Protein backbone atom coordinates (compact mmCIF):
# COMPACT_ATOMS: atom_id res chain seq x y z
CA UNK A 1 0.00 0.00 0.00
CA UNK A 2 1.35 3.42 -0.97
CA UNK A 3 0.11 6.54 0.77
CA UNK A 4 0.61 9.79 -1.10
CA UNK A 5 1.11 12.95 0.93
CA UNK A 6 1.36 15.10 -2.17
CA UNK A 7 -0.70 18.24 -1.80
CA UNK A 8 -1.09 17.69 1.94
CA UNK A 9 0.11 20.22 4.50
CA UNK A 10 1.33 19.32 7.96
CA UNK A 11 -0.99 20.82 10.56
CA UNK A 12 0.67 21.57 13.90
CA UNK A 13 -0.28 23.63 16.89
CA UNK A 14 2.59 25.97 17.71
CA UNK A 15 4.64 26.31 19.77
CA UNK A 16 5.53 22.61 19.92
CA UNK A 17 8.51 20.35 20.38
CA UNK A 18 10.00 19.12 17.12
CA UNK A 19 12.53 16.36 16.45
CA UNK A 20 15.23 16.61 13.82
CA UNK A 21 17.34 13.62 12.87
CA UNK A 22 20.77 14.90 11.92
CA UNK A 23 23.39 12.77 10.16
CA UNK A 24 26.92 14.19 10.21
CA UNK A 25 30.44 13.20 9.23
CA UNK A 26 31.91 11.28 12.16
CA UNK A 27 34.88 13.65 12.53
CA UNK A 28 32.58 16.63 13.18
CA UNK A 29 31.32 17.95 16.51
CA UNK A 30 27.52 17.88 16.80
CA UNK A 31 27.51 20.44 19.63
CA UNK A 32 29.44 22.93 17.50
CA UNK A 33 27.01 22.44 14.61
CA UNK A 34 23.97 22.95 16.82
CA UNK A 35 25.42 26.06 18.50
CA UNK A 36 26.05 27.56 15.03
CA UNK A 37 22.43 26.98 14.08
CA UNK A 38 20.37 27.57 17.21
CA UNK A 39 22.62 29.67 19.43
CA UNK A 40 21.46 29.70 23.04
CA UNK A 41 18.09 28.02 22.57
CA UNK A 42 17.33 25.04 24.80
CA UNK A 43 17.49 21.65 23.13
CA UNK A 44 17.98 17.97 23.85
CA UNK A 45 20.35 15.83 21.82
CA UNK A 46 20.80 12.08 21.81
CA UNK A 47 23.08 9.92 19.73
CA UNK A 48 21.22 7.48 17.54
CA UNK A 49 23.58 5.37 15.40
CA UNK A 50 26.92 5.11 13.62
CA UNK A 51 27.14 4.03 10.01
CA UNK A 52 28.49 0.55 9.36
CA UNK A 53 32.02 1.82 8.68
CA UNK A 54 31.69 4.68 11.23
CA UNK A 55 31.92 7.38 8.55
CA UNK A 56 28.70 9.01 9.76
CA UNK A 57 26.92 9.50 13.06
CA UNK A 58 23.25 10.24 13.55
CA UNK A 59 21.65 12.26 16.33
CA UNK A 60 18.15 13.22 17.37
CA UNK A 61 17.71 16.83 18.41
CA UNK A 62 14.49 18.01 20.06
CA UNK A 63 13.64 21.65 20.61
CA UNK A 64 10.71 24.01 20.89
CA UNK A 65 9.72 25.57 17.57
CA UNK A 66 7.57 28.68 17.65
CA UNK A 67 5.92 28.54 14.22
CA UNK A 68 6.25 26.92 10.80
CA UNK A 69 8.79 29.49 9.58
CA UNK A 70 10.97 28.78 12.62
CA UNK A 71 10.74 25.00 12.08
CA UNK A 72 11.58 25.24 8.38
CA UNK A 73 14.39 27.75 8.90
CA UNK A 74 16.05 25.51 11.48
CA UNK A 75 15.83 22.60 9.04
CA UNK A 76 17.36 24.69 6.25
CA UNK A 77 20.09 26.06 8.50
CA UNK A 78 21.08 22.59 9.64
CA UNK A 79 21.25 21.39 6.01
CA UNK A 80 23.60 24.28 5.12
CA UNK A 81 26.21 23.21 7.68
CA UNK A 82 29.27 21.69 5.96
CA UNK A 83 29.48 18.63 8.22
CA UNK A 84 25.79 17.76 7.94
CA UNK A 85 24.97 15.12 5.35
CA UNK A 86 21.23 14.66 5.93
CA UNK A 87 18.50 16.27 8.03
CA UNK A 88 15.17 14.51 8.51
Buried (B, 14 or more C-beta within 10 A) or exposed (E): EEEEEEEEEEEEEEEEEBEBEBBBEEEBEBEEBBEBBBEEBEBEBEEEEEEEEEEBBBBBBBBEBEEEEBBEEBBEBBEEBEBBBEBE
